[in-house]
């Protein structure tokens, strides 16, 4: 199978800012759409899509922030950090100083609100 194309049994939902794939193995793969800025309404929509499709279950998240836009306001960052009650664990894929800073900021905020373990993973060029 070609890399990046999910198997037919995986289900992908696209919101304004994210492509969220619910994989057959239970992992939720979240990919930022190229360079789109996010606001609190986007965050709440993205969180609700995850919550509804997981049906009350918790799942590990793989969050690819390599194409992330700007999350400027504190309210949006806090929503992601505090309302991810469905996250069993999180890993974040980064590829630049900018995405690494964004991931580390998220990790720092989420740990204040007792989110599960999270780590930033740098991809090789």
PAMARMI-10418 format. One record per residue (C-alpha): residue number from 1; residue in one letter; x negated, y, z negated. Coordinates in Angstrom, 1 decimal, always signed. Layout:
N
  resi  resn       X       Y       Z
   NUM     A       X       Y       Z
...
END
This chain:
125
  resi  resn       X       Y       Z
     1     X    +0.0    +0.0    +0.0
     2     X    -1.3    +3.5    +0.8
     3     X    -2.5    +5.5    -2.2
     4     X    -0.1    +8.1    -3.5
     5     X    +3.0    +6.4    -2.0
     6     X    +5.0    +4.8    -4.8
     7     X    +6.5    +1.3    -4.2
     8     X   +10.2    +1.2    -3.2
     9     X   +11.2    +0.1    -6.7
    10     X    +9.7    +3.3    -8.2
    11     X   +12.1    +6.3    -8.4
    12     X   +11.0    +9.8    -7.8
    13     X   +13.0   +12.9    -8.6
    14     X   +11.9   +16.3    -7.4
    15     X   +12.7   +19.5    -9.3
    16     X   +11.8   +23.0    -8.2
    17     X    +8.3   +22.6    -9.8
    18     X    +7.6   +18.9   -10.3
    19     X    +7.8   +15.5    -8.6
    20     X    +8.6   +13.0   -11.4
    21     X    +8.1    +9.3   -10.7
    22     X    +9.6    +6.7   -13.0
    23     X    +7.4    +3.7   -12.3
    24     X    +8.5    +0.1   -12.5
    25     X    +5.8    -0.5   -15.1
    26     X    +7.3    +2.1   -17.4
    27     X    +4.8    +4.9   -16.8
    28     X    +6.2    +8.3   -15.9
    29     X    +3.9   +10.0   -13.4
    30     X    +4.5   +13.8   -13.3
    31     X    +2.9   +15.8   -10.5
    32     X    +3.0   +19.6   -10.2
    33     X    +4.1   +20.9    -6.8
    34     X    +1.5   +23.1    -5.2
    35     X    +1.0   +26.3    -7.0
    36     X    +4.5   +27.0    -8.2
    37     X    +4.8   +29.2   -11.3
    38     X    +7.0   +27.7   -14.0
    39     X    +9.4   +29.4   -16.4
    40     X   +11.4   +28.2   -19.4
    41     X   +14.3   +27.2   -17.3
    42     X   +12.0   +25.0   -15.1
    43     X   +10.6   +23.5   -18.2
    44     X   +14.0   +22.6   -19.7
    45     X   +15.2   +21.2   -16.4
    46     X   +12.0   +19.0   -16.0
    47     X   +12.3   +17.8   -19.6
    48     X   +16.0   +17.0   -19.2
    49     X   +15.3   +15.0   -16.0
    50     X   +12.8   +12.9   -17.9
    51     X   +15.1   +12.5   -20.9
    52     X   +18.1   +11.5   -18.8
    53     X   +16.3    +9.0   -16.7
    54     X   +14.6    +7.3   -19.6
    55     X   +17.9    +6.7   -21.3
    56     X   +16.7    +7.4   -24.8
    57     X   +13.5    +5.4   -24.5
    58     X   +10.0    +6.7   -24.9
    59     X    +7.4    +6.3   -22.2
    60     X    +3.8    +7.0   -21.5
    61     X    +3.3   +10.1   -19.3
    62     X    +0.6   +10.7   -16.7
    63     X    +0.7   +14.4   -16.0
    64     X    -1.2   +15.5   -12.9
    65     X    -1.8   +19.3   -13.3
    66     X    -4.3   +19.6   -10.5
    67     X    -1.9   +21.7    -8.4
    68     X    -0.3   +23.5   -11.3
    69     X    +0.8   +27.1   -10.9
    70     X    +1.0   +29.6   -13.7
    71     X    +2.8   +29.0   -17.0
    72     X    +2.6   +32.5   -18.2
    73     X    +5.0   +32.9   -21.1
    74     X    +4.7   +31.4   -24.5
    75     X    +8.3   +30.2   -24.5
    76     X    +7.7   +27.9   -21.5
    77     X    +4.5   +26.5   -23.0
    78     X    +6.2   +25.9   -26.3
    79     X    +9.2   +24.2   -24.7
    80     X    +6.8   +21.7   -23.0
    81     X    +4.9   +21.1   -26.2
    82     X    +7.8   +20.7   -28.6
    83     X   +10.6   +19.2   -26.5
    84     X    +8.8   +16.2   -25.1
    85     X   +10.4   +13.9   -27.6
    86     X   +10.5   +11.0   -25.0
    87     X    +6.7   +11.0   -24.7
    88     X    +5.0    +7.8   -26.1
    89     X    +1.6    +9.2   -25.2
    90     X    +0.2   +11.6   -22.6
    91     X    -2.8   +11.8   -20.3
    92     X    -3.5   +14.8   -18.1
    93     X    -5.4   +14.8   -14.8
    94     X    -7.5   +17.9   -14.1
    95     X   -10.0   +18.8   -11.4
    96     X   -11.2   +22.3   -12.2
    97     X   -12.1   +24.6   -15.0
    98     X    -8.7   +26.3   -14.7
    99     X    -6.7   +23.0   -15.0
   100     X    -9.0   +21.8   -17.8
   101     X    -8.4   +25.0   -19.7
   102     X    -4.6   +24.7   -19.1
   103     X    -4.6   +21.0   -20.2
   104     X    -6.7   +21.8   -23.3
   105     X    -4.3   +24.7   -24.2
   106     X    -1.3   +22.3   -23.9
   107     X    -3.1   +19.7   -26.0
   108     X    -3.8   +22.3   -28.7
   109     X    -0.2   +23.5   -28.8
   110     X    +1.3   +20.1   -28.7
   111     X    -0.8   +18.8   -31.6
   112     X    +0.7   +21.6   -33.8
   113     X    +4.1   +20.1   -33.2
   114     X    +3.0   +16.5   -33.8
   115     X    +3.1   +15.3   -30.3
   116     X    +1.6   +11.9   -29.5
   117     X    -2.0   +11.6   -28.4
   118     X    -3.0   +13.4   -25.3
   119     X    -6.2   +13.7   -23.4
   120     X    -7.4   +15.6   -20.3
   121     X    -9.0   +13.4   -17.7
   122     X   -11.3   +15.0   -15.1
   123     X   -11.1   +13.4   -11.7
   124     X   -14.2   +13.0    -9.5
   125     X   -14.4   +15.2    -6.4
END
